[in-house]
Amino acid sequence: MLSWVRPLSTIDGAVHCQCRCTWASLELSSEWRFKMCIDRWTVHWGSLRSSPSPFISSSRSPRFPSSSSLVGSCPLSSSPHRSSVPHYTKSLGHPIMAPKRARADAEAKVDSPKLAAILPPSWKEEVSRWLAQDMPKWDIGGYVVGDEPHHAMLLGKAEGVLAGVPFATHVFHESGCEVEWLKPEGHYITAQEAKAKEPIARVAGPTRCILIAERTALNILSRASGVATASSAAMDVARKHKWHGKVAGTRKTTPGFGLVEKYGLLVGGADTHRMDLSHMVMLKDNHIWSTGSITESVSKARAVAGFSTKIEVECTSERDAQEAAEAGADVLMLDNYSPDELKAVAKRVKAKWPHLIIEASGGITIETMSDFFSPDVDIISQGSLTNGCTYPMLTFQCSTP
């Protein structure tokens, strides 16, 4: 049932209305007339006009989808029908609520590379928890700015690879905002673009909702982009030297944030290495000391891991490597070797067990990794890709009222 309806404003070619209702659908006809259909009643307004935002190039015409749904504003209420906050129509090609064709167009721009499909079902719940942790009670700053419709631009202020788009998008949606990504995930922000502070995305919605989302979204994007930037730089070094192998991260990730950091590795072109303790078996020095030998450790692991799980053994000497190979390990991690020693041991091991994967690890950085390149080394893992990377500077700039 409709309690009241009134037009609020037009922003970038989209009509924004405030209403309280249990169900509604919005349509914009070919004559650009706006109507709201509720049960059997129809309310009409005359021809509508609006001018594009100054942040958007004049060559881009506003988009008018053939149909749209009302979307809730700040969703920090438990019921989708609560009417204590305004509702706004979509204005920026909402990838979830938009019509099928418009949604496909948006996805074609945003998901490059299309990595969001790899995420587990629980990832949105995790992002929602981060957002809730940032505002466990009330938001006095939000009270100050209110619910007037507004928009802000996400700007890149330093070079780097853009990553974390699915996570940030969910933050904006959960906060009652809409986001249009002007740069695709994986885009490299050049020094020239950073100097000009070229927009990366445009966010629209109630002012307080934009500010609720701001810091959580920026934190996610900055950290994910930092990992992606470091990963991309490391892979560039590997390609420059025509090394056949792959640069990988490690399990040195931030507790509770490892999924985003591992995702950043993929965006940057690196390998994630194992995701967690359940993903591949890695027998390190403490495992071996506890059982008494590499052979015993591998035997116990194989008994329960089965054929589908690889077993990696950390080897601090050539003798360790030979024992691990004979015991049936799939991957040998040659840890804390000098470049020359690593190449010599890897060559001898590969000559006898060519099927084994050889990983080099231990204090290797992007500055020193080229010293470890060898046709007998398949993986070079670096904890610094997630544990010591710098984060590109990103910022929000709200439009002037």
Phi, psi and omega in degrees: 000136182276123177275308174199155181221136171205145177286141178261303185193172171240132180229119177052044173083005180242139181272133179249128181232150177248129181205166173232114184203163178269336178200142176200154171227145183245139177225149175237112187282178181295338178270010181058040175258140186258132175221147176242125182254120177229115187054243182253008183258142179231129177248131183244144166241160183286192182301139184244143178224152173204157180255149181296156177294147177296345179279346184255136181302142182294343180284348181262122179273149179299150180261131177240099178292154182290335178206161181201166178241149172294136177244144181291149174280214187313113190270031181277024172247154187281337185249136179290349183257006179293141189247018182282350179230153183292161173245144182231147175282166176286148177227352189231028179070055181305121186292348179255315187269350183290161174301162188302314182293316179297321179296320179296320178297318180295317180295326180296330180276320190278310191276073178222100004283159183275082184257348183300332182293345181277347186287147181286162181300336186275357189295326181292325177297321179297315179296320179298324178294320178299319180294317180294325179296331182282342177219074184289339180229237183265169184234095183292323176299323177294324176298323181296315186274334176077194188252017179297140179296139184208175173212158181219154179252136173269121186245143174264126184249003179209158179296149176161172179264127180287127179211159180095014185301313181300321182292315179294321178302318180293324176300314180296316181295317179297331181274358179088022181247167174239147183228137173242118181276120181271342175236138181283157175299137184097351179294137177267119177282111183283168178299323179293317178295322180293320180296321180278354183052052181294139181295140176259324181205159176237128183244134180228149178157187174302140187305313183294330180288324175300317183285333173296318184282336193308301189290318179298317179295317180294320179298315180296310182297319183296314182290316178297319180291326177296317178295316180296323180293315178296320180295316179298318179296319179295318179292329176297320178296317180298316179293322180299323181268005179055038177281138186281342189276193185230139173274136183231155172277197177222189176270013176278076181240166180285125179307130181084351183233008184299327181298317180293319181292320176295323177297319178299324176301316181295317180299323180282352177097003180269175178267144182284342193062195182289145184281326184196187182296335181275350185256097185074149178262128174237115180261110182257185187303322181292325176297315184292319177297325183290324181269337179105341180196160176294318182300315180294321180295315180294321181297315179294319181296317183293330182297331182247340182284329181078187186281340189271354183246126178283152178241125177248142180236131175282127184237124180259359179209165178294328177297317176301317182297318180294319179295319180295320179296316181292332181281347177105019176294152179263330183226135175249124175262111176272104192258132175059041174268154169285158182305314183293317179295319179301312183297320182293314180293316180300320180296316181291321180293316181295327180296326182267325180232074186296341182282344183289148173266128180254125178246133174257135183207166176105091175072014180277132180238173180297332179284331184253351189297330181297336178292340184261357180296135180200148176295347180261358178252125186261328184226138169238115182259143182223115176294336182293343179296328178246338189258350183213020182280158174267157186247127178300144181280121176238150182212159175256140175229112180282148178288156178283130181302000000 
